[in-house]
Amino acid sequence: MDTRRGQVQLSLKALQEDPLVPFADQAGMVTTGRVTKLIPFGAFVRIADGVEGLVHNTEFRDEPVEHPGQIVSEGEEITVRITEVDLVRRRLTLSARNLPQNGKRSS
């Protein structure tokens, strides 16, 4: 509430359960997800509604990967392991290293 400006801010999101909380103790869990976005240092993967995590380039395979497009493409479903859940920073860290992948590209 801002009394100087006479404004009140409302949020429906604040009333909803945080979608990340159910994953708080799931480090080590293997699941599948869809690649939603490629960035120079990794790929974002959606593992549930409202829950996306980052697979860093170093977490695709043992050999160096310069760009995630060498390994995956947007819209592709991949297998990932949850490596870290940080509720404070609202971050989910994922790994695809040493997991079987369907249609995995070699390059």
N, C-alpha and C positions, 0 to 999 in steps of 0.2 A: 504494500500500500504506500503510495506516494502522496502525502498530504499537501506538499507544496504545489504540485501540479493537479491535485484533485483526481488522481488516477488510481485504479485498483487493477492489479494483474491477476488473472485467473489461469489455472492450469489443470486440464483434465489429465495430462500425463503424470502429474504428481500424485494423482489418486490411483493410478494403475500400478500393478506389481512390476518391479524391475525385472525385465526378461533375463538379465545376466545372473541374478541371484541363484536360480536353480543349478547353474554351472559352477558355483563358487567352490565346491569340493570335488569337481570332476577332472582335475588335472590327471593326465594319464589315459583318459577315456579316448577311445578311437571311434570316430563317427564319419559320416559323409556330409558334404556340403557343396553348394554351388558357388563357383567363382563369380564374384559380382563386379570386380574392378581390378585391373592391372595397373600397377604403378612401377616406376623404375627400380625400386628396391624390394618389391614383393607383390603379393596378391591378396585381396580381401576375399574371404570365403564366408558365406552365410550358412550357419549350421542349424539355425532355428529362426522363427519369426522374430525380428528385432534383435538378433544376435549375430554379429559378424566379427571375425577375427582376422589377424594378419598372419600370413605365411611369409616370412622373410626369405629372400633369395637363398640364404645359407641353410634354410630348412626344407628345401626341395629334394636335394640329394647330396651325396658326399662331395662330388665334383663342383667346382665353382659355376654359378649361373649368373650371367650378366644381366639378364632381363627375364622376368617370369614368363613372358611370351614364348620363350624357348621350350617351356615345359607344359604350360596350360594355356587355355584361352577362356575369355569371358563366356559365361553360360555353361561351362563344363562342370560336371559333377566329379569331385575328387574325394579321396579318403584322407582324413587328417587326424592328428592326435592333439588333444588339448594339452598344452605344456604349461600354461600359466593363466590364471584368472585374477585380474587386479580390479577389485570392485571400487577402490578409491579413485583410480585413474580411468576407470571404465574401459579397460582394455582386456582383450582376449588374445593370447598368443598361441599360434597353431604351428604344427610341423607336419610335413608330408614325407619326411625322410624315413627310409626303410619300411614303407608301407606299400602294399600292392595297389597299383593304379590300373584302371581300365583305360585302354587307348593311350597310354603314356607315350609321349613323343620322345624320340631319341634325337639328339642334335649335338 
